[in-house]
Amino acid sequence: MDKSSVAMDKSFMRRLPVHREQRFREPSELERRMGLWVDRIGEATDQPSERPLRILGQYAAVVVVEGAGWFASKTAGRISVARHDVMLLFPNEPAHYSPDVSWRTLWIVWNGA
C-alpha cells in the first residue's frame, strides 16, 4: 500500500481507545475577560509510544525540532511528520503523535473562544 492511501485511511481511528485530558491551569480574571489564555508551554524528548488517542480539551501546537514520526487524528488520518513540521490539535478531536525512533518537540497549549 502506498503512503497516500495510508494517509487517507481513517478507519483505524474507530478502534483506538481515547483518553480525555482533565488537567488545566486556572486562568486569571484578565485572561477570562480577554477570552484567551496559555495553559502551558514546554519541550519534550520522546521515544515511540502506544498511548491511546487523547482529547486535549484545548488547542495545541507542537513543532518537531529534531527527528521524525507520525501524527494521527480523525480529520487528518495518520500522516508522517518531520523536522520543522507543526501539528495542530483541536479541543474536541482525538489525536495522537509519536516519533519513529526519538524526537524533540516544542509545544504550547492554549484556550479561548
C-alpha positions in Angstrom: 0.0 0.0 0.0 1.5 3.4 -0.9 1.8 6.3 1.5 -1.1 8.3 0.1 -3.6 5.6 0.6 -2.4 5.0 4.2 -2.8 8.8 4.9 -6.4 8.7 3.7 -7.5 5.6 5.6 -9.1 7.0 8.8 -11.0 3.8 9.7 -8.3 2.7 12.2 -9.3 5.7 14.4 -12.5 3.9 15.4 -10.7 1.0 17.0 -8.4 3.1 19.3 -9.0 3.9 22.9 -9.4 7.6 23.8 -8.1 9.5 26.9 -9.8 12.8 27.8 -7.4 15.3 29.4 -8.6 16.7 32.7 -5.8 18.9 34.0 -5.9 22.6 33.1 -4.4 25.8 34.6 -7.0 28.2 36.1 -7.0 31.4 34.0 -6.8 34.8 35.7 -9.7 37.2 35.6 -8.0 39.3 33.0 -7.4 36.2 30.8 -11.1 35.2 31.2 -12.2 38.7 30.1 -9.9 38.6 27.1 -11.1 35.1 26.2 -7.6 33.7 25.6 -5.0 32.2 27.8 -1.9 30.0 27.6 -2.3 26.9 29.7 1.2 25.6 29.4 4.3 25.6 27.2 7.1 23.1 27.1 9.8 21.0 25.5 10.0 17.2 25.3 12.3 14.5 24.1 10.2 11.4 23.5 10.5 7.7 22.4 7.8 5.8 20.4 4.6 5.4 22.4 1.4 3.4 22.0 -0.6 5.6 24.3 -4.3 6.0 23.5 -5.7 8.8 21.5 -6.1 11.9 23.6 -8.8 14.6 23.6 -6.8 17.5 25.0 -9.7 19.8 25.6 -7.7 22.8 24.4 -5.8 24.0 21.4 -2.2 23.0 21.0 0.7 23.5 18.5 3.6 21.0 18.6 6.7 21.6 16.4 9.2 18.8 15.7 12.6 20.3 16.4 14.6 17.1 15.8 13.6 13.7 14.5 10.6 12.3 12.6 7.4 10.4 13.3 3.7 10.5 12.8 0.5 12.3 13.7 -3.0 10.8 13.7 -6.4 12.4 14.1 -9.9 11.8 12.9 -9.7 14.7 10.4 -6.1 14.1 9.1 -5.9 10.3 9.4 -2.3 9.2 10.0 0.4 11.3 8.4 4.2 11.4 8.6 5.8 14.4 10.3 9.4 15.5 10.3 11.7 18.3 11.5 10.1 21.8 11.3 6.5 20.3 10.8 3.9 21.7 13.1 1.0 19.6 14.4 -2.2 21.4 15.4 -4.5 19.8 17.9 -8.1 21.0 18.4 -10.1 20.8 21.7 -12.6 18.1 20.9 -10.7 16.0 18.3 -9.0 12.8 19.4 -5.3 12.8 18.3 -2.0 11.1 18.9 1.6 11.6 17.7 4.7 9.7 18.3 8.3 9.6 17.0 9.6 6.7 14.8 12.7 6.4 17.0 13.2 9.6 19.1 12.4 13.3 18.6 12.5 16.6 20.4 9.4 18.8 20.3 8.4 22.3 21.5 4.7 22.8 22.3 2.2 25.4 23.5 -1.3 24.7 24.8 -3.9 27.5 24.9 -7.6 28.0 25.3 -10.1 30.6 24.3 -13.2 31.3 22.3 
